Amino acid sequence: AAQSLQGCGSAMAGQAEDQSQNANVLLYAFVGIYFCLLVVVAKIAHSKKVRAIESHGEIKAHFSGSYGAISLFLTTFSTIYSGYTVIGIPEEAFARGFVALRWIGATLVIVAGMLLFNPRLRRVAAVRGYTSPQDFLNDRYGTLRLRLLCAVCGVIPIISYITAQIVSFSAMLQGMTLGAVPKWACMVIFCVMILTLEVLGGMNSVVLTDVVQSILMIASFLTIPVVIAAEYGWLPAIGPSDCGFLRNVSPNVTDIFSVPDECMGAAHGCVAAGCIEAVNPEFYQFPARSTCCEIVFFLLNMLVAPLSPHIVQRTYIATSDADMRLVVGAMLLAPFIAQTPGIIIGLTKSAYDPMWPVVDQEATAFSGLSAQLKMVGWFQYFLVTMMTCSTLAAIMSTADSAVMGASSIVSIDVVKGSLLPNLSTKNVVRLGEATSVIICIVASIMGMYCSDEQLGTMIVFQGGMNMQLLPAFGLGLYFPIKELAVTSGIIAGLISLVIVLIVGNPVEDYVPTVYISAAINFLSVALVQGICSARADAKAAETGAALSIDSVREAMSTSREPKLVLVALMLGIAVASAPWYGTPGEEEEIIYGLPRWGLFQLAAFVMMFFVGAVTCALWKPPMDSKVVKGLETAT
């Protein structure tokens, strides 16, 4: 081990936490300062919004904007990394070990999706003046039925997503206040905060607060691994079963706040602690085939993430294609910064959990380690405070972005675009704000009464809804796909998703339900497209479409797009990174604290990083001042 047992004995042995509110005074003060800072930023955003109204009108000023590479990267970073990054990933690493490495690859697959979709989406959005996340779909296909279907597929999963963020925020705030604030009050605080930010500054509030929140998150992410390693040891030092930090402790304690006593060994009923393999030997066994399939489908599912409404908005608000290129390139490095600390937190708690008080053993990985770490010293207490603020920041930044995305779809696409085309711009904005209020109320009600099992079903349903939009965006950007084919695919996919959720999925261990519905969607698109093409009706391909595929291709004629073969290579490496080549249950060699399969997977993710970097380098965007003939205005 890098340091002696005596040098870190107090942290290793575990400490009973002071359960009084006095211990959290400094934490409350920092969180209060953080919330006040958000209000100040919102006031600045309000001033920017007022100026934008004069030059661009109310709709553009509220739902859109123009942001350079730095602001765009920070708001994208803050939007993608939600509360799950700082709460869910540590918990998964604690419960499942190195399976959590998949989250690093997940963001790299999201970047692959950005390289596939963003260049064309951004170019067309710039010259067509898009504001709503689904303006491209409306412009490309031009039918009311598809507009409404896509709106349903866009808004419903966002409500589920916001529900998860509200529940996470409430759990975090309740834990921080030791239960002094009830769940409903936490939800009210959350909704008031994000709605106030939206009303004051619209998209300007979202982006500027994202900048503050991202800086806080990145600072925490960079500091956490070093501090944890200093107190508990680096991963190579705590991995093997005979590591230098190994202790044996009694599982019997007098109360949930007491620290377990040390004892002489397993013969006395003691349990091991301090070494990952000694506590959880299964972490170093080769995963089961079902786990391999789960990892593959999980990674591929992230390809559709860039098509989420709040992510599409980030594509539209880029100042230039060149700025978007820089952001996509920077996001290649982001998972190694943002996901690694969560994995380390979970693995560290898995090693030391038996020697901590029961109250911290039963807490989440993030909360349990934070409770122990903050008692080590003043700097560790300060870091835990930063971690708490960054968690709240991650949750709020994702939620306010999602709310803005949903409200723009309802107010611009559904109401003004379909039901009340003569609605004034002022009323469109007011409607968007009212929609945000309704979404927050619905999400709060769901968060109050949904059980964990129901929430899991909602997340599955959310993924299936998002997958339904893949043919609409993907094929619409690259091929002369017919509107009827896309519409038929979405209807077939949604119906099949509901049916499978009701009757059950007999191959759930190997093929997730969302992929069954997605496969039916894709097959339906192919079937209807083939039938329509067989009629040799050339006009049918573009019926009702203001934006033809030829116009999209012409818009990209002045740029060198990312090489699709390299994007496909990134996805191929992601699939190949899954542990498919060994014998399930077989003990793996430990290399630098990782099982051999985990090291191979991490190496594959590094390869994806370099392939993505080359892809970004070869992407040469055009000058934004060059407008393609026939694309000057959107209808």
C-alpha positions as CSV (number, residue, x, y, z in Angstrom):
1,A,0.0,0.0,0.0
2,A,1.1,3.6,-0.7
3,Q,0.8,4.6,2.9
4,S,0.8,2.8,6.3
5,L,-2.2,1.7,8.1
6,Q,-1.4,4.1,10.9
7,G,-1.3,7.0,8.5
8,C,-4.8,6.5,7.4
9,G,-6.3,4.6,10.3
10,S,-9.0,7.0,11.3
11,A,-10.4,7.2,7.8
12,M,-10.1,3.5,7.2
13,A,-11.6,2.3,10.4
14,G,-14.7,4.4,9.9
15,Q,-16.2,7.0,12.1
16,A,-19.6,7.5,13.7
17,E,-21.2,10.6,12.2
18,D,-22.6,13.5,14.2
19,Q,-26.3,13.3,13.5
20,S,-27.0,16.8,14.8
21,Q,-27.8,19.7,12.5
22,N,-24.8,21.6,13.9
23,A,-22.5,19.5,11.8
24,N,-24.1,20.7,8.6
25,V,-24.1,24.5,9.2
26,L,-21.2,25.1,6.8
27,L,-22.8,22.9,4.2
28,Y,-26.0,24.8,4.5
29,A,-24.1,28.1,4.1
30,F,-22.4,27.0,0.9
31,V,-25.5,25.6,-0.6
32,G,-27.3,28.9,0.2
33,I,-24.5,30.9,-1.4
34,Y,-24.7,28.6,-4.5
35,F,-28.5,29.2,-4.8
36,C,-27.9,33.0,-4.4
37,L,-25.3,32.9,-7.2
38,L,-27.8,31.2,-9.5
39,V,-30.3,34.0,-8.8
40,V,-27.6,36.6,-9.7
41,V,-26.8,34.8,-12.9
42,A,-30.5,34.6,-13.7
43,K,-30.7,38.4,-13.4
44,I,-27.8,38.8,-15.8
45,A,-29.6,36.4,-18.2
46,H,-32.7,38.5,-17.9
47,S,-30.9,41.6,-19.1
48,K,-29.5,39.6,-22.1
49,K,-33.0,38.4,-22.8
50,V,-34.4,41.9,-22.8
51,R,-31.8,43.0,-25.4
52,A,-32.4,39.9,-27.5
53,I,-36.2,40.6,-27.6
54,E,-35.5,43.9,-29.3
55,S,-33.3,42.4,-32.0
56,H,-34.7,38.9,-32.5
57,G,-38.2,38.8,-31.1
58,E,-39.7,37.1,-28.1
59,I,-39.6,33.5,-29.3
60,K,-35.9,33.5,-30.3
61,A,-35.0,35.4,-27.2
62,H,-36.7,32.9,-24.9
63,F,-36.1,29.6,-26.6
64,S,-33.0,30.1,-28.5
65,G,-29.7,32.1,-28.6
66,S,-26.2,32.1,-30.0
67,Y,-23.3,30.8,-27.9
68,G,-19.6,30.4,-28.6
69,A,-17.5,27.3,-28.0
70,I,-16.8,27.7,-24.3
71,S,-20.3,28.4,-23.2
72,L,-21.7,25.8,-25.6
73,F,-19.3,23.1,-24.2
74,L,-20.1,23.9,-20.6
75,T,-23.9,23.9,-21.2
76,T,-23.6,20.6,-23.2
77,F,-21.5,19.1,-20.5
78,S,-23.9,20.2,-17.7
79,T,-26.9,18.9,-19.7
80,I,-25.5,15.5,-20.5
81,Y,-24.1,14.8,-17.0
82,S,-27.2,14.6,-14.8
83,G,-27.7,13.7,-11.2
84,Y,-27.1,10.1,-12.2
85,T,-23.5,10.9,-12.9
86,V,-22.8,11.8,-9.2
87,I,-25.4,9.5,-7.5
88,G,-26.3,6.6,-9.9
89,I,-22.9,5.7,-11.2
90,P,-21.3,5.4,-7.7
91,E,-24.2,3.2,-6.7
92,E,-23.8,1.0,-9.7
93,A,-20.1,0.6,-9.2
94,F,-20.8,-0.2,-5.5
95,A,-23.4,-2.9,-6.4
96,R,-21.9,-4.3,-9.7
97,G,-18.3,-3.4,-9.7
98,F,-16.5,-2.8,-13.0
99,V,-19.7,-3.1,-15.0
100,A,-20.0,0.6,-14.3
101,L,-17.1,1.2,-16.7
102,R,-19.7,1.1,-19.4
103,W,-20.7,4.7,-18.6
104,I,-17.3,6.0,-19.9
105,G,-18.1,4.3,-23.3
106,A,-21.7,5.6,-23.1
107,T,-20.6,9.2,-23.5
108,L,-18.2,8.3,-26.3
109,V,-21.2,6.7,-28.1
110,I,-23.1,9.9,-27.5
111,V,-20.2,11.8,-29.2
112,A,-20.4,9.3,-32.1
113,G,-24.1,10.2,-32.4
114,M,-23.2,13.9,-32.4
115,L,-20.7,13.3,-35.2
116,L,-23.4,11.5,-37.2
117,F,-26.3,14.0,-36.6
118,N,-25.0,17.4,-35.5
119,P,-23.1,18.5,-38.6
120,R,-26.2,18.4,-40.8
121,L,-28.6,19.4,-38.1
122,R,-26.5,22.5,-37.2
123,R,-26.0,23.5,-40.9
124,V,-29.6,23.3,-41.8
125,A,-30.7,24.9,-38.6
126,A,-28.5,27.9,-39.1
127,V,-29.8,28.7,-42.6
128,R,-33.5,27.7,-41.9
129,G,-33.7,29.6,-38.6
130,Y,-34.8,26.6,-36.4
131,T,-35.9,27.3,-32.8
132,S,-37.8,24.3,-31.6
133,P,-35.9,20.9,-31.2
134,Q,-38.3,19.3,-33.8
135,D,-38.3,22.1,-36.4
136,F,-36.2,19.9,-38.6
137,L,-38.8,17.1,-38.6
138,N,-41.6,19.6,-39.3
139,D,-39.5,21.2,-42.1
140,R,-38.4,17.9,-43.6
141,Y,-41.6,15.9,-43.6
142,G,-44.3,18.6,-43.4
143,T,-47.3,16.7,-42.1
144,L,-49.5,17.3,-39.1
145,R,-49.7,13.6,-38.1
146,L,-45.9,13.2,-37.9
147,R,-45.5,16.5,-36.1
148,L,-47.9,15.3,-33.4
149,L,-46.4,11.8,-33.2
150,C,-42.9,13.2,-32.8
151,A,-44.1,15.7,-30.2
152,V,-45.5,12.8,-28.2
153,C,-42.2,10.9,-28.5
154,G,-40.3,14.0,-27.5
155,V,-42.4,15.3,-24.5
156,I,-43.5,12.1,-22.7
157,P,-39.9,10.8,-22.1
158,I,-38.9,14.2,-20.9
159,I,-41.6,14.2,-18.2
160,S,-40.2,10.8,-17.0
161,Y,-36.7,12.2,-17.1
162,I,-37.7,15.3,-15.1
163,T,-39.5,13.1,-12.6
164,A,-36.2,11.2,-12.0
165,Q,-34.3,14.5,-11.5
166,I,-36.9,15.8,-9.0
167,V,-36.8,12.5,-7.0
168,S,-33.0,12.7,-7.0
169,F,-33.0,16.3,-5.9
170,S,-35.4,15.6,-3.1
171,A,-33.4,12.6,-1.9
172,M,-30.3,14.6,-1.9
173,L,-31.8,17.6,-0.1
174,Q,-33.5,15.3,2.5
175,G,-30.2,13.5,3.2
176,M,-28.3,16.8,3.5
177,T,-30.9,18.1,6.0
178,L,-31.1,14.8,7.9
179,G,-34.8,14.6,6.9
180,A,-35.7,18.0,8.3
181,V,-37.2,19.0,5.0
182,P,-40.1,16.8,3.8
183,K,-40.1,15.4,0.3
184,W,-42.9,17.6,-1.0
185,A,-41.1,20.7,0.2
186,C,-37.9,19.6,-1.6
187,M,-39.9,19.2,-4.8
188,V,-41.5,22.7,-4.4
189,I,-38.0,24.2,-3.9
190,F,-36.8,22.4,-7.0
191,C,-39.7,23.5,-9.2
192,V,-39.6,27.1,-8.0
193,M,-35.9,27.4,-8.7
194,I,-35.9,26.1,-12.3
195,L,-39.2,27.9,-13.2
196,T,-37.8,31.2,-11.8
197,L,-34.7,30.8,-13.9
198,E,-36.7,30.1,-17.0
199,V,-39.1,33.0,-16.6
200,L,-36.3,35.5,-15.9
201,G,-33.9,34.6,-18.7
202,G,-35.3,31.8,-20.8
203,M,-32.5,30.0,-22.7
204,N,-30.0,32.6,-21.5
205,S,-30.7,31.6,-17.9
206,V,-30.3,27.9,-18.7
207,V,-27.0,28.4,-20.5
208,L,-25.4,30.8,-18.1
209,T,-26.4,28.8,-15.0
210,D,-25.1,25.7,-16.8
211,V,-21.7,27.5,-17.1
212,V,-21.6,28.1,-13.4
213,Q,-22.8,24.6,-12.6
214,S,-20.3,22.9,-15.0
215,I,-17.3,24.8,-13.5
216,L,-18.4,23.5,-10.1
217,M,-18.9,20.0,-11.4
218,I,-15.5,19.8,-13.2
219,A,-13.6,21.2,-10.2
220,S,-15.2,18.5,-8.0
221,F,-14.6,15.7,-10.6
222,L,-10.9,16.6,-10.9
223,T,-10.4,16.8,-7.1
224,I,-12.4,13.7,-5.9
225,P,-10.1,10.9,-7.1
226,V,-7.0,12.4,-5.6
227,V,-8.6,13.0,-2.2
228,I,-10.1,9.6,-2.1
229,A,-6.8,8.0,-3.0
230,A,-5.0,9.9,-0.3
231,E,-7.4,8.7,2.3
232,Y,-8.3,5.2,1.2
233,G,-5.7,4.2,-1.4
234,W,-5.4,4.2,-5.2
235,L,-7.4,1.5,-7.0
236,P,-4.3,-0.8,-7.7
237,A,-3.6,-0.7,-3.9
238,I,-7.1,-1.6,-2.7
239,G,-8.0,-4.1,-5.5
240,P,-6.4,-7.5,-4.6
241,S,-7.8,-9.6,-1.8
242,D,-4.5,-9.5,0.1
243,C,-4.0,-5.7,-0.2
244,G,-2.2,-3.8,2.4
245,F,-5.4,-2.2,3.7
246,L,-7.1,-5.5,4.6
247,R,-8.8,-5.7,8.0
248,N,-11.4,-8.0,9.6
249,V,-14.3,-6.5,11.4
250,S,-17.3,-7.8,13.3
251,P,-20.7,-7.5,11.6
252,N,-22.3,-7.2,15.0
253,V,-22.8,-3.6,16.3
254,T,-24.8,-2.1,19.2
255,D,-26.6,0.5,17.1
256,I,-26.6,1.9,13.5
257,F,-24.2,4.7,14.4
258,S,-21.5,2.6,16.0
259,V,-18.3,1.6,14.2
260,P,-17.8,-2.1,13.9
261,D,-15.0,-3.5,16.0
262,E,-11.9,-5.2,14.6
263,C,-11.4,-8.9,15.2
264,M,-8.9,-11.6,14.4
265,G,-10.3,-13.3,11.3
266,A,-13.2,-15.1,9.6
267,A,-13.0,-17.9,12.0
268,H,-14.5,-15.7,14.6
269,G,-17.4,-14.7,12.4
270,C,-15.6,-11.6,11.1
271,V,-15.8,-10.2,7.6
272,A,-13.1,-8.7,5.4
273,A,-12.9,-5.0,4.6
274,G,-10.4,-2.7,2.9
275,C,-9.8,-4.7,-0.3
276,I,-12.3,-4.9,-3.1
277,E,-11.7,-8.5,-4.0
278,A,-11.8,-9.7,-0.4
279,V,-15.2,-8.0,0.1
280,N,-16.7,-8.6,-3.4
281,P,-14.8,-11.4,-5.2
282,E,-17.4,-11.5,-7.9
283,F,-16.2,-8.1,-9.2
284,Y,-13.1,-9.9,-10.5
285,Q,-15.0,-12.7,-12.2
286,F,-15.7,-12.7,-15.9
287,P,-19.3,-11.4,-16.5
288,A,-22.3,-13.5,-17.5
289,R,-23.5,-13.5,-21.1
290,S,-26.6,-11.6,-20.0
291,T,-24.4,-8.9,-18.6
292,C,-22.4,-8.8,-21.9
293,C,-25.7,-8.3,-23.8
294,E,-26.8,-5.7,-21.4
295,I,-23.6,-3.7,-21.9
296,V,-23.8,-3.9,-25.7
297,F,-27.4,-2.7,-25.8
298,F,-26.7,0.0,-23.2
299,L,-23.9,1.4,-25.3
300,L,-25.9,1.3,-28.5
301,N,-28.9,3.0,-26.8
302,M,-26.7,6.1,-26.2
303,L,-26.5,6.7,-30.0
304,V,-30.0,8.2,-29.8
305,A,-29.2,10.6,-26.9
306,P,-28.1,13.5,-29.2
307,L,-31.7,13.4,-30.5
308,S,-33.2,14.3,-27.1
309,P,-35.0,17.7,-27.4
310,H,-32.7,19.4,-24.9
311,I,-29.6,18.1,-26.6
312,V,-30.9,19.1,-30.1
313,Q,-31.3,22.6,-28.8
314,R,-27.6,22.8,-28.0
315,T,-27.0,22.0,-31.7
316,Y,-29.2,24.9,-32.8
317,I,-27.7,27.5,-30.5
318,A,-24.1,27.1,-31.6
319,T,-22.7,30.4,-33.0
320,S,-21.0,28.5,-35.8
321,D,-20.4,25.0,-37.2
322,A,-16.7,25.5,-36.1
323,D,-17.8,26.0,-32.5
324,M,-20.0,22.9,-32.7
325,R,-17.0,21.0,-33.9
326,L,-14.9,22.1,-31.0
327,V,-17.6,21.2,-28.5
328,V,-17.9,17.7,-30.0
329,G,-14.2,17.2,-29.8
330,A,-14.0,18.4,-26.2
331,M,-16.8,16.0,-25.2
332,L,-14.5,13.1,-26.2
333,L,-12.5,13.9,-23.1
334,A,-15.5,14.6,-20.8
335,P,-16.3,11.0,-19.8
336,F,-12.9,10.3,-18.5
337,I,-13.2,13.4,-16.3
338,A,-16.9,13.1,-15.3
339,Q,-17.5,9.3,-15.0
340,T,-14.3,8.1,-13.4
341,P,-14.9,9.8,-10.0
342,G,-18.3,8.1,-9.6
343,I,-16.8,4.7,-10.4
344,I,-14.0,5.3,-7.9
345,I,-16.5,6.4,-5.2
346,G,-18.5,3.2,-5.7
347,L,-15.6,0.9,-5.7
348,T,-14.0,2.5,-2.6
349,K,-17.3,2.2,-0.7
350,S,-17.5,-1.5,-1.7
351,A,-14.1,-2.1,-0.2
352,Y,-14.5,-0.2,3.1
353,D,-18.3,-0.6,3.6
354,P,-18.1,-3.4,6.3
355,M,-16.0,-1.2,8.6
356,W,-18.3,1.8,8.5
357,P,-21.4,2.4,10.7
358,V,-24.6,0.7,9.5
359,V,-26.1,4.1,8.8
360,D,-23.5,4.7,6.2
361,Q,-23.6,1.1,4.9
362,E,-27.3,1.5,4.2
363,A,-26.8,4.9,2.5
364,T,-26.1,5.3,-1.2
365,A,-22.4,5.1,-2.2
366,F,-22.2,8.8,-2.7
367,S,-23.8,9.7,0.7
368,G,-22.0,7.0,2.6
369,L,-18.5,8.0,1.4
370,S,-19.3,11.7,1.8
371,A,-20.4,11.1,5.4
372,Q,-17.1,9.4,6.2
373,L,-14.9,11.7,4.2
374,K,-16.2,15.0,5.7
375,M,-15.1,13.9,9.2
376,V,-11.5,13.5,8.2
377,G,-10.6,17.2,8.1
378,W,-11.6,20.6,7.0
379,F,-10.5,20.2,3.4
380,Q,-12.4,17.0,3.1
381,Y,-15.4,18.7,4.6
382,F,-15.1,21.5,2.0
383,L,-14.7,18.9,-0.8
384,V,-17.9,17.1,0.4
385,T,-19.7,20.5,0.3
386,M,-18.5,21.0,-3.2
387,M,-19.6,17.5,-4.2
388,T,-23.0,18.2,-2.7
389,C,-23.4,21.4,-4.6
390,S,-22.1,19.8,-7.8
391,T,-24.7,17.1,-7.4
392,L,-27.5,19.6,-7.0
393,A,-26.0,21.5,-10.0
394,A,-26.0,18.4,-12.1
395,I,-29.6,17.6,-11.3
396,M,-30.9,21.2,-11.8
397,S,-28.9,21.9,-15.0
398,T,-30.3,18.7,-16.7
399,A,-33.9,19.4,-15.5
400,D,-34.1,23.0,-16.6
401,S,-32.7,22.1,-20.0
402,A,-35.2,19.3,-20.4
403,V,-38.1,21.5,-19.3
404,M,-37.1,24.1,-21.9
405,G,-37.0,21.5,-24.6
406,A,-40.4,20.1,-23.7
407,S,-42.1,23.6,-23.4
408,S,-40.7,24.6,-26.8
409,I,-42.1,21.5,-28.5
410,V,-45.6,22.1,-27.0
411,S,-45.8,25.8,-27.6
412,I,-44.0,26.1,-31.0
413,D,-44.6,22.7,-32.7
414,V,-48.0,21.7,-31.4
415,V,-49.9,24.8,-30.6
416,K,-48.5,27.5,-32.9
417,G,-47.4,25.0,-35.6
418,S,-50.6,23.0,-35.7
419,L,-53.5,24.3,-33.7
420,L,-53.2,28.1,-33.5
421,P,-50.9,29.3,-36.2
422,N,-51.8,33.0,-35.7
423,L,-50.9,32.9,-32.0
424,S,-48.7,36.0,-31.2
425,T,-45.1,35.5,-30.3
426,K,-45.7,36.9,-26.8
427,N,-48.4,34.4,-26.2
428,V,-46.2,31.6,-27.5
429,V,-43.6,32.4,-24.8
430,R,-46.3,32.7,-22.1
431,L,-47.7,29.3,-23.2
432,G,-44.2,27.8,-23.0
433,E,-43.8,29.1,-19.5
434,A,-47.3,27.7,-18.6
435,T,-46.3,24.4,-20.1
436,S,-43.2,24.3,-17.9
437,V,-45.3,24.8,-14.8
438,I,-47.6,22.0,-15.8
439,I,-44.7,19.6,-16.6
440,C,-43.1,20.4,-13.2
441,I,-46.5,19.7,-11.4
442,V,-47.0,16.4,-13.3
443,A,-43.4,15.3,-12.6
444,S,-43.7,16.2,-8.9
445,I,-47.0,14.2,-8.6
446,M,-45.4,11.2,-10.3
447,G,-42.3,11.6,-8.0
448,M,-44.5,11.6,-4.9
449,Y,-46.5,8.5,-5.7
450,C,-44.4,6.3,-8.0
451,S,-42.6,3.4,-6.5
452,D,-39.1,2.3,-7.5
453,E,-40.6,-0.5,-9.7
454,Q,-42.9,1.9,-11.5
455,L,-40.0,4.4,-12.0
456,G,-38.0,1.6,-13.6
457,T,-40.8,0.9,-16.1
458,M,-41.0,4.6,-16.9
459,I,-37.3,4.7,-17.7
460,V,-37.7,1.7,-20.0
461,F,-40.7,3.4,-21.7
462,Q,-38.7,6.6,-22.0
463,G,-35.9,4.9,-23.8
464,G,-38.3,3.2,-26.2
465,M,-40.0,6.6,-27.0
466,N,-36.6,8.2,-27.8
467,M,-35.6,5.3,-30.0
468,Q,-38.7,5.8,-32.1
469,L,-37.2,9.1,-33.4
470,L,-34.0,7.6,-34.8
471,P,-35.4,6.8,-38.3
472,A,-37.1,10.2,-38.5
473,F,-33.8,12.1,-37.8
474,G,-31.2,9.6,-39.1
475,L,-32.9,8.6,-42.4
476,G,-34.3,12.1,-42.9
477,L,-30.8,13.6,-42.8
478,Y,-29.2,11.2,-45.2
479,F,-31.9,9.6,-47.4
480,P,-35.0,10.4,-49.4
481,I,-37.2,8.6,-46.9
482,K,-41.0,8.9,-47.3
483,E,-43.1,10.5,-44.5
484,L,-45.5,7.6,-44.6
485,A,-42.7,5.1,-43.9
486,V,-41.5,7.2,-40.9
487,T,-45.0,7.6,-39.5
488,S,-45.8,3.9,-39.9
489,G,-42.6,3.0,-38.1
490,I,-43.3,5.2,-35.1
491,I,-46.9,4.0,-34.8
492,A,-45.8,0.3,-35.0
493,G,-42.9,0.9,-32.6
494,L,-45.1,2.6,-29.9
495,I,-47.8,0.0,-30.2
496,S,-45.3,-2.9,-29.9
497,L,-43.6,-1.1,-26.9
498,V,-46.9,-0.9,-25.0
499,I,-47.8,-4.5,-25.8
500,V,-44.4,-5.9,-24.7
501,L,-44.5,-3.9,-21.5
502,I,-48.0,-5.4,-20.7
503,V,-47.4,-9.1,-21.7
504,G,-43.7,-9.2,-20.8
505,N,-40.5,-9.8,-22.7
506,P,-39.4,-13.5,-22.7
507,V,-35.8,-12.6,-23.7
508,E,-35.4,-9.6,-21.3
509,D,-32.1,-11.0,-20.0
510,Y,-30.6,-10.7,-23.4
511,V,-32.6,-8.2,-25.5
512,P,-34.1,-5.1,-23.8
513,T,-37.8,-4.3,-24.5
514,V,-36.9,-1.0,-26.1
515,Y,-34.9,-2.8,-28.7
516,I,-37.8,-5.0,-29.6
517,S,-40.0,-2.0,-30.2
518,A,-37.2,-0.2,-32.1
519,A,-36.6,-3.2,-34.3
520,I,-40.3,-3.3,-35.2
521,N,-40.1,0.4,-35.9
522,F,-37.1,0.0,-38.3
523,L,-38.6,-3.0,-40.0
524,S,-41.9,-1.2,-40.6
525,V,-40.0,1.8,-42.0
526,A,-38.1,-0.5,-44.4
527,L,-41.3,-2.4,-45.4
528,V,-43.4,0.7,-46.1
529,Q,-40.5,2.5,-47.9
530,G,-40.0,-0.6,-50.1
531,I,-43.7,-0.7,-51.0
532,C,-43.9,3.0,-51.8
533,S,-40.7,2.8,-53.9
534,A,-42.1,-0.2,-55.8
535,R,-44.8,2.1,-57.1
536,A,-42.2,4.2,-58.8
537,D,-43.9,7.3,-57.5
538,A,-41.0,9.8,-57.4
539,K,-43.0,12.6,-56.1
540,A,-44.2,10.7,-53.1
541,A,-40.7,10.8,-51.5
542,E,-41.0,14.5,-50.9
543,T,-44.8,15.1,-50.6
544,G,-45.5,17.8,-48.2
545,A,-41.8,18.4,-47.5
546,A,-40.5,22.0,-47.6
547,L,-36.9,20.7,-47.1
548,S,-35.8,18.0,-49.6
549,I,-32.9,15.7,-49.1
550,D,-31.3,17.3,-52.1
551,S,-31.4,20.6,-50.3
552,V,-29.8,19.1,-47.2
553,R,-27.0,17.6,-49.4
554,E,-26.5,21.0,-51.1
555,A,-26.2,22.7,-47.7
556,M,-23.4,20.3,-46.8
557,S,-21.6,20.7,-50.2
558,T,-19.3,23.4,-48.9
559,S,-18.1,21.4,-46.0
560,R,-16.2,18.2,-45.4
561,E,-18.4,16.1,-43.2
562,P,-17.1,13.6,-40.6
563,K,-16.2,10.3,-42.2
564,L,-19.1,8.0,-41.6
565,V,-16.7,5.0,-41.7
566,L,-14.9,6.4,-38.7
567,V,-18.1,6.9,-36.8
568,A,-19.0,3.3,-37.6
569,L,-15.6,2.3,-36.4
570,M,-16.3,4.0,-33.0
571,L,-19.5,2.1,-32.7
572,G,-17.8,-1.1,-33.7
573,I,-15.2,-0.7,-31.0
574,A,-17.9,0.1,-28.4
575,V,-19.6,-3.2,-29.2
576,A,-16.4,-5.1,-29.3
577,S,-15.4,-3.7,-25.9
578,A,-18.1,-5.8,-24.2
579,P,-16.9,-8.9,-22.3
580,W,-17.9,-11.6,-24.8
581,Y,-14.7,-13.6,-25.2
582,G,-14.2,-15.3,-21.8
583,T,-15.8,-17.9,-19.7
584,P,-18.5,-16.5,-17.4
585,G,-17.7,-16.8,-13.7
586,E,-14.0,-17.5,-14.3
587,E,-11.7,-15.6,-12.0
588,E,-9.9,-12.8,-13.9
589,E,-6.3,-11.6,-13.5
590,I,-6.0,-8.3,-11.7
591,I,-4.1,-5.7,-13.6
592,Y,-3.6,-2.2,-12.0
593,G,-6.6,-2.9,-9.8
594,L,-8.9,-3.8,-12.7
595,P,-10.0,-7.3,-13.9
596,R,-8.4,-8.1,-17.2
597,W,-11.7,-7.7,-19.1
598,G,-12.2,-4.3,-17.5
599,L,-8.7,-3.2,-18.6
600,F,-9.4,-4.3,-22.1
601,Q,-12.7,-2.4,-22.1
602,L,-11.0,0.7,-20.8
603,A,-8.4,0.4,-23.5
604,A,-11.1,0.1,-26.1
605,F,-12.7,3.3,-24.9
606,V,-9.3,5.0,-25.2
607,M,-9.2,3.8,-28.8
608,M,-12.7,5.3,-29.3
609,F,-11.3,8.6,-28.0
610,F,-8.5,8.7,-30.6
611,V,-10.8,7.6,-33.5
612,G,-13.2,10.3,-32.5
613,A,-10.4,12.9,-32.3
614,V,-9.3,12.0,-35.8
615,T,-13.0,12.2,-37.0
616,C,-13.3,15.7,-35.5
617,A,-10.0,16.7,-37.1
618,L,-11.1,15.6,-40.5
619,W,-14.5,17.5,-40.2
620,K,-14.1,20.8,-42.0
621,P,-17.2,23.0,-41.5
622,P,-18.1,25.7,-43.9
623,M,-18.2,29.4,-43.2
624,D,-21.6,30.3,-41.6
625,S,-21.9,33.4,-43.7
626,K,-22.3,31.3,-46.8
627,V,-26.1,30.6,-47.2
628,V,-27.1,28.0,-49.7
629,K,-29.6,29.1,-52.3
630,G,-33.0,27.8,-51.6
631,L,-32.4,27.4,-47.9
632,E,-32.6,31.1,-46.8
633,T,-35.8,30.8,-44.9
634,A,-37.9,28.1,-43.2
635,T,-41.5,27.7,-43.9
